[in-house]
Amino acid sequence: ALAACANDTGIDNTPAEVAAAAYVAPGPKSISLITVVNNRSGSGGHSALVINGSQQVIFDPAGSFRDPRVIERGDVLYGMSPKWISAYKSAHARSTYHIVTQQIPVTEAQAEQALNLAMANGAVSGAFCSNATSSLLSKVSGFEQIKTTFFPVALQQQFATLPGVTTTKYYEDDEGGITDGVQAAMLTQ
């Protein structure tokens, strides 16, 4: 069973809502691969990208992170401030899954290319999260060595070979699912 690669049930917000939600993160541009990993088997449950370009978004293909305050269009979550990124990780982490975040600094051009590819991608079918994420990455200048895969951990292993990657892991010990995590995050936003 996949942790988060569900059939998309998101509602596309309007272009005006997307523009109004833009969040510009301070600091250098980066791309971060988020992998949801099963604590028991080590297999992957979901792949997503945090793209910090002219705005910071999460490309959440076939994802199930939903909150009425999150603006979404075509599996891209807009307005992704550090609090929302923390909420996203918390919603996916639980006693059975942890989160691996691999961040790599990129140029402004690479960040914009990734951002544009994510925004143009459109909604992704269930169970295609890693396929869509790896396909997008392979089209970004400097990431051409990424091979398309259906397996989150295989993508994580490929991403780890890129120069300059820093890796962090996030654990929680609750029993809830993504919906429970989003509801808990709603209380803190």
Secondary structure as UniProt FT lines:
FT   HELIX           15..21
FT   STRAND          30..38
FT   TURN            39..41
FT   STRAND          44..52
FT   STRAND          56..59
FT   TURN            61..62
FT   TURN            68..69
FT   STRAND          71..73
FT   TURN            74..75
FT   STRAND          76..78
FT   HELIX           82..92
FT   TURN            95..96
FT   STRAND          97..105
FT   HELIX           108..121
FT   TURN            126..127
FT   HELIX           129..138
FT   TURN            141..142
FT   TURN            144..145
FT   HELIX           152..160
FT   TURN            163..164
FT   STRAND          166..170
FT   HELIX           178..188
//
